Amino acid sequence: MSVVESGRVGQLTPHHAERVDLPGRHGPIAALRTPGAADATVLLVPGYTGSKEDFAPLLDPIAAAGLRAVAIDLPGQYESPGPDDESAYLPGPLGEEVAELVGTFDGPVVLLGHSYGGLVARGAVLAGAPIAGLTLLDSGPRHLPRGMRWDALSIGEPLLRADGLAAAYVEREKVSARFPVWALLPAELKDFFRARFLASAPAALLGMAQGLRTEPDRVDALAEALAGRPRLVAAGENDDAWHVPEQREMARRLDAPFALVPGAAHSPNIENPAGLLEVLLPAWRSWR
């Protein structure tokens, strides 16, 4: 059952996590953190134009499983400040910042990166993040393949540079309207998407878009850097960003289990959170 069908509202799903600020190079990193004692922390890293709210449906269930969930806005996203240097938002530099953040937590940390956040999570591991395990969700071994999402980036960049965030968002809404589910979304959720995009740093949107078009394949280096630590690759069965066979092959190269989430495309965390949790929680329990 989808988020829309179940009456839940995706990123606006109610939860018990508290809004906190975590230490970052360029100012506080905005986060949602579940309360209470926990055996380990799950650090949730969002994708391009995303935010901590992308994990709202997962927060309470993760906490109920005995884990602390911490979902963040990457620097330059939504409520986290970031620098004006576009190159600071490539997967490598952002990965270094996430690695520093991982080092501030007590106890084991499991790292999950969704979409572009998966490339950033990979960068964190390559930067030496002391994680207990890695999950890559609807991410790929390299830059986006050619397709509608690639084309949207190419269209949006000159608009953003010439006319600013508002003009770029109008074009983004046109792309979103091509997906039938867009018409089903509540007005309050569409308002949130717009407010989040307009609050983002233009340099972050431009730099991450560059990363999505240019990031090389670093899977072999990641496999070596993980050094026997557990890992998992998961994807929505209808992912329309990175092709599912490409993600399955990435899992093989990482010697990682690969799982498909039914009834989901590129964002199982929103489209089928219950199905995603059926994949994640047993794996994470086994890692403990």
N, C-alpha and C positions, 0 to 999 in steps of 0.2 A: 504493500500500500504506500503510495507516495505521500509526501508531506502535505500537499494540497488536498488529496483525497481524505486524509485523516483529520483534517481541520487544524493541524498545526501550522505554524507560520515560519518555518525555516529558521532563518537567522534571528527571528524574534521569539523563538521558542522559550517559554519560561524556564528558569533554572535557579539553583541556589548558590552559584558561584558569585564571588565578590569581585568588584572592579578594583584592581590594584595597579600600581606602577612598579616596574622592575628596573634594575640598573642597566643603562646602555651607554654606548660611546657618545651618542649625539643627543642625549637626554633620556627621560624615562621611557621605557617600553611599556605600552598599555597592555594589560592582560586581564583575563578572567581566571580566577583561581578558586577551586572548590575548597570548602572548609574541612576541618577535622583532621585526625591522624590518618596516616597512610603508610603503606610499606614502601612505595616508590612513587615517583612523579612521572606523569606522561606529559611531555611538552609538545603542543600542537601548533604547527607552523602553517599558515594559510598561503594561498596562491596569489597570482596576479590580480589586482583590484580587490582582493579579499580582505578579511579581517578576522579577529578573534571570534566574532559572532558566527562565523561559518561553522563552528563546532558546537554551537549552543545545544543542539539535540543530543550531543554525546556527553555533556559535562556531568549531569547527575548520574547517568548509568555508570560512567567510569568511576565516580566517587563511590557508588554503591558496591562496586567490585573491590573496594579497598585500596584504590589508587587515587592519588591526587592529580586532578587534571588542571593544567595551566595552558590556556590558549592565548596567543599573543597577536598583536599587530606588529608586523615587521617595521623597522624604521622607515618612515615616509608613508606608511599606510594609516589611514583613518586617524586614530588618536595618538600615534607615536610620531614624534618629530624626527626629521632626518636631514642630512646635508644637501647642499645644492649640486653636488658633483654626481652626475648621472652614472659614472663608472662605479660609484659606491654601492649601486644596487644590483650589480651582477652577482651571480650565485656565489662566486668565491669570496668577495668582501662581505656580503651579507652572512655567508656561512661562518666567517671568522667571528662576527658579532654574536651569532647564535651559539657558537662554541664557548665564547666568554660567558654568555648567560647560563649555559648548562653548568659551568663551573661554579656558579653561585648557589646551586641547590644542594641541600643535604640529602644524602642517600642516593640510591640508584635512579637514573633518569632514562626513560624510554623516549626516543625522539620519533615523532611522526611528521612527515612533510607531505602536504597535499599539492599536487600540480606543480606550479613554480616553486612552492615551498619544498617540494621533494628535491629539486635541484639545489636549493639552499641548504636543506638538511644534509645532502651529500657533501656540499662544501664545508659544512660544520664538521663532519667526520674527517674529511681530508685535512681540516685545520686542527685536528687533535681533540675534538670534543670528547669528554670522558663519559660516553653513554653506555648504558647497559644493553641496548638493543635499538634497532632501526626499523621503521615501517615507512615504505614509500607507497603513497596512495594516488593513483591516477596521475603518475608522473612518468617520465621517460628517460632513456639513456643519454639523450642529447636534446638539441633544440626541437621545437615543434615541427612536425611534418607540414608540408604544404597543404592548405585547405582553407576553410572559411575563417578559422580563428587566426591563421597567419595573415590572410587578406585583411581582416579587421584591424590588426595591428598596423599594417602598412597604410591603411586609410586614416586611422586615428592619429598617427604620429604627426603628420604635417598639420592637421587641424589643431592639435594640442599646441604645437609650436607657434602657429600663426594666430590662432583665435582663442586659445585658453581652454580651461577645463570644461566650461559649460558647453562650448561648441563640440568638443570631443565627446561629451556624454550624450548629446543628441544623436550623434552617429552611432554610439554604442547601443543606445536604445533601439535604433533601427535594426541593428544586427540581432539584438535579443528578440525583437518582434518576429523574427523568422522561425523561432522555436514555438510550437503550439502551447507549451506550458506557460509561456510568458503571459498569455491572455488570462490564465487562471490565477495568477498571483494576486494577493490582496493589495489594495492601494497603499496600505501602510508599509508593506514590504518594498514596493517600488519606490516609495518615498525614502526609505532607509538606503536603498542602493544608490539613489541620487545623492543623498547627503554624504554618504561614505566616499563616493567618488570625488565629490567636490572638496572634501576635507583632505584628500591625499595630496602629497607633494608632487608637483609636476615632474620634477627630476626623478622621483621614484617611479612614476608611471613610464617615463621615457627609458630609464635605465633598465627596468625589468623587462620592458618590451624588447629592448636590444638583446637581453639575455635569452629571451624566449626564441629569438631568431638566430642566435649565434653560438649558444653553449655547445661545446664539443662533447663527444662521448668520453666519459671518465669512469665507466663502469668497472673496468679492470683495476684501476687505482682504488676505487671504493672497496672492491672485494678484498684487496690486500690490506687496506687501512682498517677494515672491520676486524681482522685478526681473530676469527673464530667467534665473535660475538653474534648473537641471534639476529636474524633479519627476516623481513616479510615484505612481499610485494602484493598489493591488492588493487583491484580496479573495478569500476562499474562495468557490467557486461556490455553496455552500449556506449562506452566512452567514445566521444567524438573529438578528443584532442589528440593524445597519443594513441596509436592503434593498439588494440588489445594484443595481437600477436607480438608486437614490438615489446610490450611490457612483459609478456610471458618469457620472451627470449632474454630480456634483462634479468629476470628472476633466475633463469637457468645459469647465466653467467655469474650471478652473485651466489649461486648455490643456496637460493632462498625458496621457501614455499611460495606458491602463487595461488591467489584466491580471487574468484569473480564474485561480485555482489549482484544478485539478481535485482531486476526492477530499478536499475540505476544507470546513469550515463557518466558524466564527468565528475559529479559531486555526490557520491553515496552518503556522505556525512549529512546532506540535506535531503537527498532524494529517497534514500532508504536507510535511515540511521539504524533501525533495528537489525536489518540484514548485515550492515557493516559491523555492528557490535558483535554479532554472532561469529564473525571472522576474527576480530581484533582481540576480544577478551580471552578466549581460550588460548590464543597464541601468547599473549602477555602473561597469563597465569603460568603457562609452562616455562616461560623465561625466568620467573621468580623462583 
